[in-house]
Amino acid sequence: MPLSHDQITRFLKSVHPYDALPPDTLDDLANQIEVWEVDEGFPVYELGNTLPGIFVIYEGQVEITDENGAVVSHLGLRNSFGERGLLKDGKAATHAHTHTPSVLMVLPPNVVRGLIDGHDVVANFFNRTRGERAGPQSLATSAIDVLMAHNPATCPPDMQVQKAARVMRDRHISSLCVTQDDTLLGIATLRDVAGKYVADNMPETTPVSAIMTHDPITLSPSDIGSDVLHVMMERGIGHIPICEGGKLVGIVTQTDLTHYQAVNSAELVRRIAHANSAGEMALVTAEIPQLLVQLVASGNRHEIVTRLITDIADTVTRRLLALAEKKLGPPPVPYLWLACGSQGRQEQTGVSDQDNCLMLDDNMSDGDMAYFSELAKYVSDGLDTCGYFYCPGDMMATNPRWCQPVRVWREYFNGWIAKPNPEAQMLASVMFDLRPIGGAFELFEDLQADTLAAANANSIFVAHMISNSLKHTPPLGLLRGFATIRSGEHRNTLDLKHNGVVPVVDLARIYSLQGQLPEANTRARLKAAEAAQVLSPSGARDILDAYDMIAETRLEHQVRLVKSGKKPDNYLPPSTLSDFERSHLRDAFVVVKTMQSAVGHGKGMLN
């Protein structure tokens, strides 16, 4: 069916970024678009073909496969494809064929480049890198929605002052927003209670409305910290309600500003280092969600945010080790506490369990084990108290299997490498992310180097590890390019941990085995793999960009939950994403799936 100019224009108005183009530009674009009506199974392009442009699906479905024939994406209405190859060297980076009879719009290369050069919204859309963030922000430049307390305490105007004062006392706050039918009428502070109600000896039945400040000055969540500071200084006030769309959504007080300046990773580390119990440390780690919000809002990249948050877990662990030794006495032989999992990779976010183990000096005796069992229990219990909950798989030093002398650890790794059964693959995947935290670091140095060399030399083990690494796949499917969780508590969401960052973590671990690279951090592994020529420069650039997109989307999702008063998790509803975000995230998943296919058909491929 030939498409009219009006049909093309109306359709483009529903597709980002073309919906943001000026009307005359959109009109001109519609005149230059070529329309293909093709049957099911039509080869839109083959790998290495010179591309005729970028494709947008008007009707039908298209299947994208990589050089090995593996399906990397199913695309439908309004999805575009071909842009990665076109903007890279003009040649197709994948294969594409229609899955059903389809109608495709083709934007010629010169038209695409003209739009990118002439319109920032198009340039930003096709720029698949995250780019540089603005850099750290100060209190004055931070958005109010980062500074404010959400869900502020409220009371009706007819509440008696004495009762309002008790509410403030019991909740350890200094003000109440006075509302009626969600409308802000005023604000009453402890200063009002003392300066008006008490000082003027008002009757016991006096309502809050008699002492409150009527129609107080308010700000919006999109204002910045300097607006708060200027208003407070100019008006001599210490409380500013935050309203949006006529509704009260938060409040900023002088205490909030002081707290914001005090909550930084260095200050949390200092307080933990001087704590004398797990309970004291738990009061500090409870501030990690707010730290996460501030770090992300301040423009820090994901690898900086997760590194700073992991530093806090490391400090908690070392402090607990010190307190354990103080309680139990000096250790009978040298030991080393190691973290694995996200802490081992320095990639902790706002939610994490604990994965750890103990390596003991080979001179230990059987009688020494009681000491280390007590030490492990003290530290693991303390970590749980601080919010690093017990590992569901019991990968902790409290498990005797993971509290052993170095010679036993050598036997473990040698056995896993020699006989890579499913359990061995799983355990090796966890243990290859080990990072020393506290104790005698030299216990690990030779073991790590020897294990990497032995693993790299055993092609069968590497093959099994590759196969194991491909069990977690990106969530690509038919529904706008995403396959969401189908049932249960997290139905219709994307698991940004197991189907998002974990596939990249697994790939990076394979590259580190192939290159015998000592790094544990995922991003560091990818960069080291490029330097060691395990990854090509273009492959490294693609997977790094994809990882950055997925990891930062995950952090931004957690920040949104924290700001709304919820616990952070890894389950993202795609409906919360804009078309722009959806397209970029889908492309990141496609890159990861393509890289998985490449490693699956490369060194150590299983038949």
Secondary structure, 3 states (H helix, E strand, C coil): CCCCHHHHHHHHCCCCCHHHCCHHHHHHHHHHCEEEEECCCCEEECCCCECCCEEEEEECCEEEECCCCCEEEEECCCCEECHHHHHHCCECCCEEEECCCEEEEEECHHHHHHHHHHCHHHHHHHCCCCCCCCCCCCCCCCEHHHHCEECCCEECCCCEHHHHHHHHHHHCCCEEEEEECCEEEEEEEHHHHHHHHHCCCCCCCCEHHHCCEECCCCECCCCEHHHHHHHHHHHCCCEEEEEECCEEEEEEEHHHHHHHHHCCHHHHHHHHHCCCCHHHHHHHHCCHHHHHHHHHHCCCCHHHHHHHHHHHHHHHHHHHHHHHHHHHCCCCCCEEEEECHHHHCCCCCCCCECCEEEEECCCCCHHHHHHHHHHHHHHHHHHHHCCCECCCCCCCCCCHHHEEEHHHHHHHHHHHHHCCCHHHHHHHHHHCCCEEEEECCHHHHHHHHHHHHHHHHCHHHHHHHHHHHCCCCCCCCCECCECCCCCCCCCCCEECHHHHHHHHHHHHHHHHHHHCCCCCCHHHHHHHHHHCCCCCHHHHHHHHHHHHHHHHHHHHHHHHHHHCCCCCCCEECHHHCCHHHHHHHHHHHHHHHHHHHHHHCCCCCCC
